[in-house]
């Protein structure tokens, strides 16, 4: 079957034809492409066309698709065990390695996704503090947990309204939302609700709704306010954790979150998430404490082996730093071409993440800074890239991921595709 036939069949049995909305081509004004193979920096469509891939499964494949070392380790354990639902040595090895590398965590527990990690971290924070309210930030995505599916409401207090049908009003009432980067708003919320706040949850590197790099002083000010009022600080490092370095953004900011959540890179391309904290907080989790969380496929051996093999390879080759250097050069080259041809675009980057956005006079720091018609503008660029053999997330607000497999030859080809596509999109803008 070709992509069109597969989509027609999928649409008949799956909502919207997709198993995650972000995979949809709905706003790209073109037919979706189905892929059947991934290797290194490339994915191959069911029609047999190869594409340079900067989506990389939205971040887990930091070494590229089917890295040979990870594949070898996975195949070895695959011939011994799939899933046990019992105690095993594989999870002990990975958790011990992580606790040794990350100085601000004492214990962690594996789950199957970042959403599960966040859901449990919030429950743990409420139990530990005995408080109910949570403060999150506009533009930060924390999975499809009910009380995280909110957007800013009216009024200085930051009370929220649901961004999804089916979310109970009572749950939403306990979630406060602050404008990203607005310290005055944060201070006002703490003055009014500080004694009721169980935690503050934020992406220290917001990368789920554009790449909204925040000022270090702002994040530290939010952190200090939480400490002042006795609220826990949760760093959602599902994207940034282990990608920007083994200690993540917490290490870069020299801050110690009370709870941190992980995903993506931690599983080496398999469905693994985790939440971690110091001993006294984690002691509240069952069976030691009264906070319940469980999962049949949590810490499955294949994901544990893939994750540990990936992390050891990152360390052996100093991959995170080298990818950051590679991404910096890549973005600089693209921005030079943009300036040379006077194109209305910019490439924003941080560590091994990058985001192509319309050019703006002021830096884009929050969703309030997004220019108009971003989706329509990006859709033209996306289609131009696709026909030239480059794939990225089919959404104007998703970031690109650099992988170890994106070598100089791949990047040279990608640069040409991007510049030509930007020219084409700008001509029809």
C-alpha positions in Angstrom: 0.0 0.0 0.0 1.1 3.6 -0.6 0.8 6.4 1.9 -2.6 7.6 0.6 -4.1 4.1 0.8 -2.6 3.6 4.3 -4.0 6.9 5.5 -7.5 6.0 4.2 -7.3 2.7 6.0 -5.9 4.2 9.2 -8.5 7.0 9.1 -11.3 4.4 9.1 -10.1 2.8 12.4 -8.2 5.5 14.2 -9.3 9.1 15.3 -7.9 11.4 12.6 -5.9 8.5 11.2 -3.1 9.0 13.8 -2.1 7.7 17.2 -0.7 11.0 18.3 -2.2 14.3 17.0 1.2 15.9 16.5 1.9 13.3 13.7 -1.0 14.7 11.7 -0.4 16.6 8.5 -3.7 18.4 9.1 -2.4 21.9 8.9 0.3 21.2 6.3 -2.1 21.2 3.3 -0.6 18.1 1.8 -1.1 14.3 2.0 0.6 12.5 4.9 3.6 10.3 4.3 3.9 6.9 5.9 7.3 5.6 6.8 8.4 2.0 7.2 12.1 2.2 8.0 14.7 4.4 9.8 18.4 4.2 9.8 20.9 6.8 11.1 19.8 10.2 9.9 17.3 8.9 7.4 13.8 7.5 7.3 12.3 5.8 4.3 8.7 6.1 3.1 6.5 3.1 2.2 7.1 4.3 -1.4 10.8 3.8 -1.0 11.9 7.5 -0.8 14.6 8.4 1.7 14.3 11.6 3.8 16.8 13.3 6.0 15.0 13.2 9.4 15.2 16.0 11.9 12.2 14.8 13.9 14.0 11.7 15.2 10.9 10.4 16.9 10.6 13.8 18.6 13.9 13.5 20.4 14.6 10.0 21.7 17.0 9.0 18.9 19.9 11.2 19.9 22.2 8.7 18.3 20.0 8.4 15.2 17.7 5.6 14.1 18.8 2.1 15.0 22.3 3.0 16.2 24.3 -0.2 15.6 25.7 -0.4 19.2 22.2 0.0 20.7 20.7 -2.4 18.2 23.3 -5.0 19.1 22.6 -4.7 22.8 18.9 -4.8 22.2 19.1 -7.9 20.0 21.2 -9.7 22.7 18.7 -9.1 25.5 15.8 -9.7 23.1 17.0 -13.3 22.7 16.8 -13.7 26.5 13.8 -11.8 27.7 11.0 -9.4 26.5 9.1 -8.3 29.6 8.9 -9.9 33.0 6.7 -7.9 35.3 9.1 -9.0 38.0 12.4 -7.8 39.5 15.3 -7.8 37.1 18.9 -6.7 36.9 18.5 -4.4 33.9 16.6 -1.7 35.7 19.0 -1.8 38.6 21.9 -1.2 36.2 20.3 1.8 34.5 18.9 3.4 37.7 22.3 3.0 39.5 24.1 4.5 36.6 21.8 7.5 36.5 21.9 8.1 40.3 25.7 8.1 40.1 25.8 10.6 37.2 23.1 13.0 38.5 24.1 14.4 41.9 20.8 15.9 42.9 18.7 12.7 42.8 18.9 9.8 45.3 16.2 7.6 43.8 14.2 7.2 40.7 11.4 5.1 39.3 10.9 4.1 35.7 7.6 4.4 33.9 6.7 4.1 30.2 6.3 7.8 29.2 7.0 11.4 30.1 3.3 11.9 30.7 3.3 9.2 33.3 6.4 10.7 34.9 4.8 14.1 35.2 1.4 12.7 36.4 3.2 10.9 39.3 5.5 13.8 40.1 2.5 16.0 40.6 0.7 13.5 42.8 3.9 13.0 44.8 4.3 16.8 45.3 0.7 17.1 46.5 1.2 14.3 48.9 4.5 15.5 50.2 3.3 19.1 50.9 -0.3 18.4 51.8 -1.3 21.2 49.3 -3.4 20.9 46.2 -2.6 23.8 43.8 -0.1 23.6 41.0 1.6 26.5 39.1 2.5 25.9 35.5 3.6 28.2 32.7 2.0 29.2 29.4 3.9 27.5 26.5 5.2 24.7 28.6 3.8 21.2 27.8 3.8 18.5 30.4 2.0 15.6 28.7 -1.7 15.0 28.5 -2.2 14.9 32.3 -5.6 16.4 33.0 -4.5 19.3 35.2 -1.7 20.2 32.8 -4.0 20.5 29.8 -4.8 24.1 30.6 -4.1 27.6 29.2 -4.0 31.0 30.8 -7.3 32.4 31.9 -8.3 36.0 32.6 -7.3 37.8 35.7 -4.0 38.4 37.5 -4.4 35.3 39.6 -3.8 33.1 36.6 -6.7 30.8 37.1 -6.9 28.4 34.2 -9.5 27.0 31.8 -9.2 23.6 30.1 -7.5 23.3 26.7 -9.2 19.9 26.2 -12.7 18.6 26.5 -13.3 16.0 29.2 -11.2 17.7 31.9 -13.0 18.2 35.1 -13.5 21.8 36.2 -12.5 21.0 39.8 -9.1 19.7 38.5 -8.6 22.8 36.4 -9.4 25.1 39.4 -6.3 23.8 41.2 -4.0 24.7 38.3 -2.7 28.2 38.0 -1.1 29.4 34.8 1.4 32.2 34.5 2.7 33.9 31.4 6.1 32.6 30.5 8.8 35.1 31.3 6.5 37.4 33.3 8.1 37.6 36.7 5.6 40.2 38.0 2.8 37.7 37.3 4.6 34.9 39.1 5.1 37.2 42.2 1.4 38.1 42.2 0.4 34.5 42.0 2.6 33.6 45.0 1.4 36.5 47.0 -2.2 35.3 46.5 -1.8 31.5 46.5 1.7 30.8 47.8 0.5 29.0 50.9 -1.7 26.7 48.8 0.8 25.8 46.1 2.1 22.2 46.2 4.6 22.8 43.4 5.8 24.8 40.5 6.3 22.8 37.4 8.2 24.1 34.4 10.4 23.2 31.5 13.7 24.9 32.3 14.2 24.8 28.5 10.7 25.2 27.0 10.9 23.2 23.7 7.4 21.8 23.1 5.8 25.0 21.8 8.7 26.6 19.9 12.1 26.9 21.4 11.5 29.5 24.0 14.9 29.9 25.7 14.4 31.8 29.0 16.7 34.1 30.9 18.6 32.3 33.6 17.7 35.0 36.1 14.0 34.5 35.5 14.1 30.8 36.2 16.2 31.3 39.3 13.8 33.9 40.5 10.8 31.5 40.1 12.8 28.8 41.9 13.6 31.1 44.8 9.9 32.2 45.1 8.9 28.5 45.3 11.5 27.9 48.0 10.3 30.9 49.9 6.7 29.7 50.0 7.5 26.0 50.7 6.4 24.8 47.2 8.3 22.0 45.5 10.0 22.7 42.2 9.5 20.1 39.5 11.8 20.4 36.4 10.2 18.7 33.4 13.3 17.6 31.6 11.6 15.0 29.3 13.2 16.8 26.3 16.2 18.5 27.8 17.3 15.9 30.3 20.3 13.8 29.2 20.3 15.7 25.9 21.9 19.0 27.0 24.1 17.0 29.4 23.7 14.3 32.0 22.6 16.8 34.6 20.3 18.5 32.1 19.2 22.1 32.5 19.3 21.8 36.3 23.1 21.3 36.0 23.5 24.2 33.6 21.4 26.5 35.8 23.1 25.2 39.0 19.7 24.6 40.5 18.5 21.6 42.5 14.9 20.7 41.6 12.9 18.8 44.2 11.6 16.4 41.6 12.7 15.9 38.0 11.0 14.0 35.2 12.7 12.3 32.3 11.8 10.7 29.0 12.9 10.4 25.4 16.7 10.0 25.5 16.5 7.9 28.7 15.0 5.0 26.7 17.4 5.0 23.7 14.4 4.9 21.3 12.1 2.7 23.4 9.2 3.9 25.6 10.8 4.8 28.9 10.2 7.7 31.3 11.2 8.3 34.9 10.7 10.6 37.9 13.4 11.2 40.4 14.0 13.0 43.6 15.8 13.0 46.9 15.2 10.2 49.4 12.8 11.9 51.7 10.4 12.7 48.9 10.7 9.3 47.1 9.9 7.6 50.5 6.3 8.6 50.0 6.0 6.3 47.0 4.4 2.9 47.6 5.3 0.4 48.8 7.3 2.6 51.2 4.7 5.3 51.5 1.1 6.0 50.6 1.4 7.4 47.0 0.4 4.7 44.5 1.8 4.3 41.1 2.4 1.1 39.1 2.9 -0.1 35.5 2.9 -3.5 33.9 5.6 -2.6 31.3 7.5 -0.2 33.5 11.3 -0.8 33.4 10.9 -3.4 30.6 14.3 -5.0 30.0 14.6 -4.0 26.4 14.1 -0.3 27.2 16.5 -0.5 30.1 19.3 -2.0 28.0 18.7 0.4 25.1 18.8 3.4 27.5 22.0 2.3 29.3 23.8 1.5 26.1 22.8 4.9 24.7 23.9 6.8 27.7 27.3 5.0 27.9 27.9 5.8 24.3 27.0 9.5 24.9 29.6 9.6 27.6 32.3 7.7 25.7 32.1 10.0 22.7 31.2 13.2 24.5 28.2 13.3 22.3 26.2 16.0 24.0 28.9 18.7 23.7 29.9 17.7 20.2 26.2 17.8 19.1 25.9 21.2 20.6 28.9 22.4 18.6 27.5 20.8 15.5 24.1 22.4 16.0 25.7 25.9 16.6 27.6 25.7 13.3 24.6 24.4 11.5 22.3 27.2 12.7 25.0 29.8 12.0 25.3 28.6 8.4 21.5 28.7 7.9 21.2 32.2 9.4 24.1 33.4 7.2 22.2 32.2 4.1 19.0 33.7 5.5 20.7 37.1 5.8 22.4 36.8 2.5 19.1 36.2 0.7 17.1 38.6 2.9 14.7 35.9 3.9 12.0 36.5 6.6 13.2 33.6 8.8 15.5 32.8 11.7 16.9 29.6 13.2 16.9 29.6 17.0 19.0 27.0 18.7 20.1 25.7 22.1 22.2 22.6 22.7 21.3 20.1 20.0 17.8 21.6 19.5 16.9 24.1 16.8 13.7 25.8 15.6 13.0 27.6 12.3 10.7 30.5 12.9 9.6 33.6 11.1 11.9 36.5 11.7 10.8 38.9 14.5 12.1 42.2 15.8 12.2 41.0 19.4 13.4 37.5 20.6 10.6 35.0 20.8 10.4 34.1 24.6 6.7 33.1 25.0 3.7 32.3 22.9 2.7 35.9 23.1 5.6 36.7 20.9 4.6 34.4 18.0 4.0 36.3 14.8 0.7 35.9 12.9 0.2 33.1 10.3 3.0 30.9 11.6 1.2 27.7 10.6 0.5 28.8 7.1 4.0 30.2 6.6 5.6 27.0 7.9 3.3 24.8 5.9 4.8 26.2 2.6 8.3 25.6 3.9 7.4 22.1 5.1 6.0 21.1 1.8 9.1 22.4 0.0 11.4 20.4 2.2 9.3 17.3 1.9 9.5 17.2 -1.9 13.3 17.8 -1.7 13.8 14.8 0.7 13.8 16.3 4.2 11.4 15.5 7.0 10.7 17.3 10.2 7.7 17.5 12.6 4.6 18.6 10.6 3.9 21.4 13.0 5.2 25.0 13.0 5.8 24.9 16.8 7.9 21.7 17.1 11.6 21.8 17.3 14.2 19.9 15.3 16.6 17.4 16.9 20.2 17.0 15.9 21.5 13.4 16.2 24.9 11.8 16.2 24.1 10.3 12.8 23.7 13.8 11.2 27.3 14.0 9.9 28.9 16.7 7.8 27.6 15.1 4.5 24.1 14.9 5.8 24.1 18.4 7.1 25.5 19.8 3.9 22.7 18.3 2.0 20.2 19.5 4.6 21.5 23.0 4.5 20.9 23.1 0.7 17.4 21.8 1.1 16.5 24.2 3.9 17.8 27.3 2.0 16.1 26.3 -1.2 12.9 25.6 0.6 13.0 28.9 2.5 13.4 30.7 -0.8 10.5 28.9 -2.3 8.3 29.5 0.8 9.2 33.2 0.9 8.4 33.7 -2.8 4.9 32.4 -2.3 4.5 34.1 1.1 
